[in-house]
Amino acid sequence: MSKLLEKHEVFVAFIILGLVLVFGAINPNFFTRATLYDMLRSSVVMGIFGIGVLMVLVSGGIDISFTAIAAFCMYVTTRYLKGIGFEGSVLLAFAMSGALGILLGMINALLISSFKLPTLIVTLGTSNMFRGFMLAFIGTKIISVLPPGMVRFSRMELFPVTTAIGGTNGLSVSIFVLAIVVPITWFILKYTMLGRGIYALGGDRVAAERAGLNVNVIQFFIYCYVGFLAGIAGIVHASLIRTASPFDLVGTELSVIAAVVLGGARITGGHGTVLGSILGVFLVVIMNNSLIMMGVPSYWQSAVIGIIIIIGTSITAFQSKRTGRVSLVEIE
């Protein structure tokens, strides 16, 4: 039982439970199914982003270009499908956007793995490069009428309920995109040599290379995978809001990183779980949505995210030091 309580995921779960009880006591509408559906819907894009960020943090890197990749892929794909008058399934949009994401992620991968450049500097540069290229050469016009396939996808809901104002609200099927991404990533990190290599890379790069791991291949996979997830998340985002804007998503990087760090991933690398990251995302989404329901201004929400980053980083740093002390005692 003591080992269970030491797990960071259990700690975050208790915080979520406490917040739910507090916010539910303040506003009884918090416990309605419609509110639950809204929060799950809000968690999808951040959750997909969070899975990618987790993989980067575990490897010892930091990626802040994923939102720019998502915006680029989403806007280019939507504009192209709209231009050719495509009326088929949203699956083509996912495939195109995901493929574009892999190509853009490949640029990050080549710069980081081939030239050994710092991940933060590379992704900061490519983020501005992708965004600038899109705005300069592709367009700045907001697409308010999406291809029919994306519109149909946005309207697909399960278990509808009647809201207080007489409308209906259901569970968006976009949640299944997250439900597919999560177990795949969990399997990669937990049961494959590639996943072990990602943790080893984040723990000690030199030791990983001496153990015979191909660090360049591992980094190449990581940033291509993050690009793919960003492309998928971009299509989900555009579909849910039924608008493709080149100005969307960029600027939400800190919220995603805060959620993953709060879920137990360490900035220094080598530690983090898929479950912890998803719980961190739910925690941030619950806080943001609850603050909105209570009428708290947006600038206070930004302040809360900043506090979350500080607290989450402090907790993981404390755990790292504590683990180091325990190991030292065992050696002695």
N, C-alpha and C positions, 0 to 999 in steps of 0.2 A: 504493500500500500504506500509506503514512504517513497519508493521509486516512482510510482504513478504520480504522486503529488509533485515530484520534482520536475516532471515533464512540463515544458513551456506551453505546450498545446492545452494542457489541462488548466493552467493558469489563465490563459487567454479565454478559454471557454467559460470559466467562472466570471471573468470580467464582463463578457457578453451577456451572461445570464443576469448579472447584477444591473447592467445598463437597461436591459429589457424590462426588468421589474420596476426600476426607477422611472423610466420614460412611460411605461404603461400606467403607473400610478398617477403621473402628471397628466397624461392624456389617454383616456380609455380607448380611443380609436386606434391606438397603437397595436392592440391585440386583435384587430380585425383581419380577415383573410385578404382583403384588398390591400392593406398595408404590407402584409407579408409578400404578396405578389409584387408590389412596387419595389420592395427592397431586394428581392431576388432578381428582378429585372435590372435594377441598378448595379447589381453585383457582377453581372455577366462580363461586361467589357473590362472592368477593373480586374476581375478574376483571371481572365485570359492574359491580360498584361502582367498580372502578378506572377503567374506561372513562369512566364519568360524571364521576368526580373529575378525570380528565385534561382533559376538555373545560372544566371550570370553572377549573382552574388555568391552562390555556393562555389563557383569557380574562382572567386577572388577578384572579380571585375565589377565594374559599374557601367551600366548602359542607360543613357538618357535620350537615345535617338528613337526608341520604339514608338513613341507617339507621332513623331514626324514620319516614320515609315508607314504607320497606320493611316495617317491622313493622306499621304501620297498615294498609297495603293488603293484606298477607298475612292478617292476623287478621280484618279485616272481610270479605274475600272468602271465606275458609274458613268463617267462621261463617255467612255468608249461604247458601252452597251447601250446607252441612251442614243448615241450618234448613229449606230447601225440599226436601231429600232428593235433590239432583241426583246422578245416577250416570253422567253422560256424560263426554266427553273433558276432559282437563286444559286444552285450548286455551281453554275458556271461562274458567277460572280465570286464565290468563295475560292474556286480554283484559280481564277485569274489573279485575284488580289493576293492569295497565298503565294503564288509563283513569283509575283512582283516583289513580295516581301522577302522571299528567299534571295532574289537577286540583289536587293538593297542590303540585306544582312550579309551577303557575301562580300560586299565592299568593306564593311566593318571587319569581317573575319580576315580578309587579306591584309588590311592595314595592321591589325593587331597581331596576327600570327606570323606574318612574313617580316614585318619591320620592328616587331617587339615594342610597339608604341603603347603608352598608357591608355587603358580602356576609356577612362573618363574624358581624356583629351580627344581621342578619336571619335567617340560617339557625340561629343559636343560639337565637333567640327562637321561631322556628317549630318547631324540633325539640322544644322543651319544650311548646309549644302542642299539637302533634299527639299527642305521647305522653300528655300530661295529659288531653286530650279523649278519647282512646281508653280510658284506664284509668278515667276518671270516668263516661263515658256508654255505652261499648260493652261493656266487660267486662274482667275480670282472670282469668277461668277458662281454664286451659290446655286446648286441644282435643287430646285424645290419639287420637281416631279421625277420620281425615281423610276427605273425600269419596273415593269409589272411584277416580275419575279420577286424583287426585293420588297415590294409593297405587300404581295401576298404573304411573304414570310413574316413581315411585321404584324400582320393581322391574325396570324395563327396563334390561338390561345387555348388553354386547357382549363377545366374546372371553373368556368365563369361564375361570378357572384354579382349581385346587384349592389351598387354603391349607394351612399346616403343621398346623392343628388338624382338618383333614378337611372344612372347609366350602368354599364356592365364592365367588369374588370376580371381578367383571367390571368393564368400563369403563362407567360410568354414562352413559346417553344425554343426561344434562343437559349434558355437555360440548358438545353440538351447539348448545345455546342460546348459549353463549359463542362458539362458532364462527360463529354468525350475526351476533351483535352486533359482533364485532371487525371484519370486513371492511366492514360498513355504516358504522361510525364512521370507519374509515380512509379510505373513499371520500369521506365528507362533509368531513373535515378536509383531505384532499389535493387533491381534484379539483373542489370546488364553490366558488362565490363566498362562500357562507355560511361554509365552513371557513376561507377566507382572511380573512374578516371577523373570525372568532374569534381568529385569530393577531394580526391587526392591532389588535384591541381590547386584547389583553393586552400588546402592544408599546407602544402609546401611544394612549390613548383620544381625546385631543384631535386627534391626527393622523388617527385613523380617522374622526372626525366631519368633519374638514375635507376628507377624501378622498371624502365623500359617502355613507359607510356609515351605515345606520340602526342605531345602537347599541342602541336599545330593542328592536327586532325580534330582533337577534342574542341579546341577553340573555334575551329571552322564550323563544326556541327552546332555549337552553342549559338553563335550569332546568326547562322542561317535559320535555325529553329526559332529563335526569337523573332526574326524577320517574318517567318511564316505565321507565327501566332499573331503578330501585329497586323498583318494583312487580313487575317480572319476577323480579328477584333474590329478593324475598321469597317468592314462590311456589316457586322452586327450593329455597330454604333449607328451607321447611316440608316440602316433599315428601321431601327427602333425609333429614331427621331424623324424618319421619313424625309431627310434632307441630307445632301452631300455638300458640305462646306469645307473649303481648303483651310479654313481658320479654326476648325474644331480640333479637339484632343490635345494639341500642343499646349503644354503648361500644366498638365495633370501628372507629370512624372513624379513629383515629390509625394503626391498622395499615394501613388502605387508603391513607391519605394518605402514609404512610411508603413504601409499595410504589411508588406513582406517582412520588414525589419521587426515590426511589432509581433509578427507571427513566429519570430525566433531565428530568422536568418541573420547571420553576422556579416557586417560590412567587411570584415577581415577575411571572409571566405571559409570554406570547409564545413559549414554547418547550416542546416535549414531543412525543412520538410514541406511537402506539398500540403499536408493537412494544416500545418501551422500557418502557411501563407494564405490558405483559403479562410481560415478563422480570422486572420488579420484583416483580410479584405472585408469580411462580414462586419467586423468591429468598426472599421472606418466608415462603411456604408451606413451602419446603424447610427453612428454618431452624427454623420452629416445629415441624414434624413430626419433624425429626431430634432436636430437644431433648426432645420427648416420648418418642421411642423410647429415648433415653439416660437417661430418668428425671430430667431437669432440672426443678426446681420451677417452677410457673407464674409466680411473681414474678420469676424470672430471665428468663423469656421476655418479660415486660413491660419489663424493663431492656434487653434486647437490642433491642426495638422502638424504645425511646427513643434508643438509640445509633445505630440505623439512620437515624432522622430527622435527628439531628445530622450524621452523616457524609454522608448524601444531600444535605442542604441546603448543607453546606460545599463539597462537590464542585461542585454547580451554581453556587454563588456564585463559586468560584474560576474555573470555566469562563467565567462571565459577565465577570469582571474581565479574564481573559486575552483574551477576544474583543474587549473594549473597548480593551485595549492594542494589539492587532494592528491594529484599525481606525484608531487614532490614528497609528500608525507609517505606515500606508498613505497617510493623508491628508497627513502631513508629507512 
